[in-house]
Amino acid sequence: MTINPQNALMASMRLYEAETSVDDIAARHALDVRDVVDFSLNVNPFGPPESAIAAARAALGQSHLYPDLRFAELRAALARRHGVHPDSLFFGAGLDDVIKLIVHAWTSDGDTVLVHLPTFPRYELEARLRGCRVVCVEGEVPEKTNIAGMHVALRAGTIAMTFVCSPNNPTGEKIPRVSVASLARAADPGLLIVDEALLDPAEDGAVPLLAAHPNLVVLRTFSKYFGLAGTRVGYAIAAPALVRAAEVGRPPFNLARASVAAARAVLDDSAFLDMCRATFARERAWFADAIADIPEVRVRGGNANMVLLDVDMPPDQAADRLAAQGIVVADATSFRGMERYRALRVSLRGRADNKKLLAAIRGIFNEPGKDGG
């Protein structure tokens, strides 16, 4: 069987930053699974909130019924929250599903898609699976989006769809709104997709630009701050005409009743979001201060509870040594554009777990332990 270069590239792509599990690590290193702590996937370690659990539990009583086809109550709540028309919202089973559906709806075989590296790999993968040509732009350093380079690429040829991630995964960089607006103008008549999965829900992000830029699409999710990664609820905000085109390919009832109920409930749980926001800020500051005592490790970037670290060791080796101590982290070289860097990505948890992470990092570099408070 002959594999063409595009298929070979897709076969080699890792869909997520750490394609492993706590159970795998425990078995590999003969550890009790209860002693393994996962810092690899960027989720909210404190969720889901009780409000979402109660709403989902109540909805399970009607599991014999299909959900509302339009998810009307959740749609209306999000429309009010973002100040957009309800018909501007498009839902999927997590942002992975949304990305797949919009790429298939809004591009054709042979179209060109522009992606900035490093970033979430799903954009490139779905574009290639669609049969699109993918053009990648990189900057001098991974934590700085090469806006000028993207403008050059947009001027060089017809680009059907452009993806940027803000805050970017894995670097945490936030793209200024003025830069998003400039990219939207340059991308026209193609589409600019801005993935704001990692953005604090209290922030407007690029949403205020939608009225002036009908080719702009903003992606959001309930997986991060809201603590609902396991319920799989993501959505896009776009011009109603674009949404209508995407709705043709959206499977009916693609969100479960319990997932919709949980998402609707957590929108009103400001106390939970306030707690998460404050805890993430406190733990990131504590960890950055503590890690500064380890000369072999430096903070390269981060956002919320996500931190990108430079390490003076091959990252796969560092990740394996940490795994042997029951600490699971992401080898950041799994992101295209990070291959030449020695970087790990960690998603911080509560203080007790974060102390374990710090102690394990000190251990692999034989640094003396200090009480970080």
C-alpha positions in Angstrom: 0.0 0.0 0.0 1.3 3.5 -0.9 0.8 6.3 1.6 1.0 9.8 0.1 2.9 12.5 2.0 -0.3 14.2 3.3 -1.6 10.9 4.8 1.8 10.1 6.3 1.8 13.5 8.0 -1.7 12.9 9.4 -0.8 9.5 10.6 2.2 10.9 12.5 0.2 13.7 14.2 -0.7 13.3 17.8 -4.3 14.5 18.4 -3.7 15.5 21.9 -0.8 16.7 23.9 -0.5 13.5 26.0 -1.9 10.4 24.5 -1.7 8.4 27.6 -3.7 7.9 30.8 -3.2 7.7 34.5 -3.9 4.0 34.3 -1.2 3.6 31.6 1.4 5.4 33.7 0.5 3.5 36.8 0.9 0.1 35.0 4.1 1.1 33.2 5.9 2.2 36.4 4.2 -0.3 38.9 2.5 2.5 40.7 -0.8 2.6 42.6 -3.2 4.5 40.3 -4.3 6.6 43.3 -0.7 7.9 43.6 -0.6 9.2 40.0 -1.4 12.9 39.4 -2.3 14.1 35.9 -1.0 17.6 35.0 -1.0 16.8 31.2 -4.5 17.8 29.9 -5.6 21.4 30.3 -8.9 21.0 32.3 -10.3 22.7 35.3 -9.1 20.6 38.3 -11.9 21.9 40.5 -14.9 21.2 38.4 -17.6 20.4 37.7 -19.5 22.7 40.1 -22.4 21.4 42.1 -24.8 23.6 40.1 -23.9 21.7 36.9 -24.0 18.3 38.6 -27.5 18.9 40.0 -28.8 20.1 36.6 -27.3 17.2 34.8 -28.7 14.7 37.3 -32.1 16.2 36.9 -31.9 16.0 33.1 -30.9 12.3 33.3 -34.5 11.6 34.3 -35.5 12.5 30.8 -32.8 10.5 29.0 -35.4 8.6 27.1 -36.1 11.8 25.2 -34.0 13.5 22.6 -32.8 17.0 23.5 -34.3 20.1 22.0 -33.0 20.3 18.5 -31.9 23.9 18.8 -30.9 23.8 22.5 -33.1 26.9 22.8 -32.6 27.7 26.5 -28.8 27.4 26.3 -28.8 29.3 23.0 -30.8 32.2 24.4 -28.6 32.4 27.5 -25.4 32.5 25.4 -26.9 35.0 23.0 -27.6 37.3 26.0 -24.2 36.7 27.5 -22.4 37.6 24.2 -24.8 40.2 22.9 -25.4 38.4 19.7 -28.4 37.1 17.8 -29.4 33.5 18.8 -29.0 32.4 15.2 -25.3 33.3 15.4 -24.6 30.3 17.6 -23.5 26.9 16.4 -23.1 23.9 18.8 -20.9 20.8 18.7 -19.9 18.0 21.0 -16.8 19.9 22.3 -14.7 22.2 20.1 -13.2 19.2 18.3 -16.6 18.5 16.8 -17.2 22.2 16.1 -13.9 22.5 14.2 -14.6 19.4 12.2 -18.1 20.6 11.2 -17.2 24.1 10.3 -14.1 23.0 8.2 -16.4 20.6 6.3 -19.1 23.2 5.9 -17.0 26.3 4.9 -14.2 24.8 2.8 -14.0 22.6 -0.2 -11.6 20.0 -1.4 -8.4 21.7 -2.6 -9.0 25.0 -0.6 -6.1 26.5 1.3 -6.1 26.8 5.1 -3.7 29.0 7.0 -2.5 27.9 10.5 0.0 29.5 12.8 2.4 27.2 14.6 2.7 26.1 17.3 -1.0 25.7 18.2 -3.8 23.2 18.8 -3.2 20.4 16.2 -6.9 19.8 15.4 -7.1 22.7 12.9 -4.4 21.3 10.6 -5.6 17.7 11.0 -9.2 18.5 10.1 -8.2 20.7 7.2 -6.0 17.9 5.7 -8.8 15.3 6.3 -11.1 17.7 4.3 -8.6 17.6 1.4 -7.4 21.2 2.0 -3.9 22.4 1.4 -2.4 23.7 4.7 0.0 26.7 4.8 1.8 27.1 8.2 3.4 30.2 9.5 5.9 30.3 12.4 7.5 33.1 14.4 11.0 33.6 15.7 9.9 32.2 19.1 6.9 30.0 19.7 5.3 32.3 22.3 4.9 35.1 19.9 2.4 34.9 17.0 3.9 36.1 13.7 1.1 38.5 12.7 3.2 40.0 10.0 4.0 36.6 8.6 0.3 35.7 8.5 -0.4 38.9 6.6 2.3 38.0 4.0 0.7 34.5 3.6 -2.8 36.0 3.2 -1.5 38.4 0.5 0.4 35.6 -1.3 -2.7 33.5 -2.3 -6.3 32.8 -1.9 -6.9 31.5 1.7 -10.3 30.0 2.4 -9.9 29.7 6.2 -7.3 31.0 8.7 -7.0 29.7 12.3 -5.5 31.5 15.3 -5.8 30.5 18.9 -6.0 33.1 21.7 -4.9 32.4 24.3 -2.7 30.0 22.3 -2.2 26.4 23.2 0.5 25.6 24.4 2.1 29.0 24.8 -0.7 31.0 26.5 -0.2 34.0 24.3 -3.2 36.3 23.9 -3.5 38.0 20.5 -4.5 41.7 20.9 -7.9 42.6 19.5 -6.4 45.1 17.1 -4.3 42.3 15.6 -7.4 40.1 15.3 -9.2 42.9 13.4 -6.3 43.4 11.1 -6.2 39.7 10.3 -10.0 39.6 9.7 -9.6 42.4 7.1 -6.7 40.7 5.5 -8.5 37.3 5.4 -11.6 38.7 3.7 -13.3 37.1 1.7 -11.9 34.1 3.4 -12.8 33.3 7.1 -10.8 34.0 10.2 -11.4 31.5 13.0 -10.3 32.7 16.5 -10.3 29.8 19.0 -10.9 31.3 22.5 -11.2 28.0 24.3 -8.7 29.1 27.0 -10.1 32.6 27.5 -11.5 33.6 30.8 -15.3 33.6 30.2 -15.6 37.0 31.8 -13.6 38.5 28.9 -15.2 39.6 25.6 -12.2 38.5 23.6 -12.9 39.0 19.8 -16.7 38.8 20.1 -17.1 42.7 19.8 -15.4 42.5 16.4 -18.1 40.2 14.9 -20.5 43.0 13.9 -17.8 44.8 11.8 -16.3 41.6 10.4 -18.8 39.1 9.0 -16.0 36.8 8.0 -14.9 36.4 11.7 -15.8 33.3 13.7 -15.1 33.0 17.5 -14.9 29.6 19.1 -15.7 29.0 22.8 -16.1 25.9 25.1 -17.4 24.8 28.5 -14.4 22.5 28.9 -11.9 24.8 30.6 -12.9 27.4 33.1 -16.5 26.0 33.4 -15.1 22.6 34.4 -17.2 20.6 32.0 -14.7 18.9 29.7 -16.4 15.5 30.1 -19.8 16.9 29.0 -18.4 17.9 25.5 -20.1 21.3 24.8 -18.5 23.7 22.4 -19.8 26.4 20.2 -19.0 28.9 17.5 -20.3 32.5 17.2 -20.6 33.6 13.6 -22.8 35.4 11.1 -26.2 33.7 10.8 -25.6 32.9 7.1 -22.5 31.0 8.0 -24.3 29.1 10.8 -27.1 28.1 8.4 -24.6 26.6 6.1 -22.9 24.7 8.9 -26.3 23.5 10.3 -26.8 21.4 7.2 -24.0 19.1 8.3 -24.6 19.2 12.0 -26.0 15.9 13.3 -29.4 16.5 15.0 -29.3 16.2 18.8 -25.5 16.2 18.8 -25.5 17.4 22.5 -26.9 15.2 25.2 -29.7 16.5 27.4 -27.5 16.3 30.6 -24.7 18.2 28.9 -26.9 21.0 27.8 -28.4 21.2 31.3 -25.0 21.3 32.9 -23.8 24.0 30.5 -26.9 26.2 31.1 -26.6 25.9 34.9 -22.9 26.8 35.1 -23.4 30.0 33.1 -25.1 31.4 36.2 -22.6 30.1 38.7 -20.4 33.2 39.0 -19.2 32.1 42.5 -17.6 29.0 40.9 -15.9 31.0 38.2 -14.6 33.6 40.7 -13.1 30.9 42.8 -11.4 29.3 39.8 -10.1 32.6 38.5 -8.6 33.5 41.9 -7.1 30.0 42.5 -5.5 29.8 39.1 -3.9 33.2 39.6 -2.6 32.4 43.0 -1.2 28.9 42.0 0.4 30.2 38.9 2.2 33.0 40.9 3.2 30.6 43.6 4.5 28.0 41.1 6.4 30.6 39.0 8.1 31.9 42.2 9.0 28.4 43.4 10.3 27.1 40.0 12.6 30.1 39.8 14.8 28.4 42.4 15.5 25.6 39.9 18.1 26.8 37.3 17.4 24.0 34.9 13.7 25.1 34.5 12.2 28.3 33.2 8.7 29.5 32.5 8.3 30.2 28.8 4.6 31.1 28.8 1.2 30.2 30.3 -2.4 31.1 30.8 -4.8 30.4 33.7 -3.6 27.1 35.2 -1.5 26.2 32.1 2.2 26.7 32.2 4.8 26.1 29.5 8.2 25.2 30.8 11.7 25.2 29.3 13.8 22.3 30.7 17.5 21.5 30.4 16.8 17.9 29.4 15.2 16.2 26.4 11.5 16.7 27.1 10.5 13.1 26.5 13.1 12.0 29.0 11.9 14.6 31.5 8.3 13.5 31.1 9.3 9.8 31.6 11.3 10.6 34.7 8.4 12.5 36.1 6.0 9.7 35.2 8.1 7.3 37.2 7.3 9.4 40.2 3.6 9.4 39.4 3.5 12.9 37.8 2.0 13.0 34.3 2.9 16.1 32.2 2.7 16.9 28.4 5.8 16.8 26.2 5.2 20.0 24.4 7.2 18.8 21.3 4.0 17.0 20.4 2.9 20.4 19.0 4.2 21.1 15.5 6.5 24.2 15.8 7.8 23.1 19.2 10.1 20.3 18.0 13.3 22.2 18.4 12.5 23.3 21.9 12.9 21.5 25.2 9.5 22.2 26.7 6.9 20.6 28.9 3.3 21.8 29.4 1.7 21.4 32.8 -1.8 22.3 34.0 -1.6 23.2 37.6 -4.0 21.8 40.2 -4.5 22.6 44.0 -1.6 23.5 46.2 -1.0 20.0 47.6 -0.7 18.5 44.1 1.3 21.4 42.8 3.8 20.8 45.6 4.2 17.2 44.4 4.9 18.5 40.9 7.5 20.9 42.2 9.2 18.2 44.3 9.2 15.8 41.3 10.8 18.4 39.0 13.4 19.2 41.7 14.1 15.4 41.9 14.8 14.9 38.2 17.4 17.7 38.4 18.7 16.7 41.8 17.9 20.1 43.2 17.5 20.4 47.0 13.9 20.7 48.1 12.4 23.9 49.6 9.1 24.4 51.3 7.2 26.6 48.8 4.5 27.5 51.4 
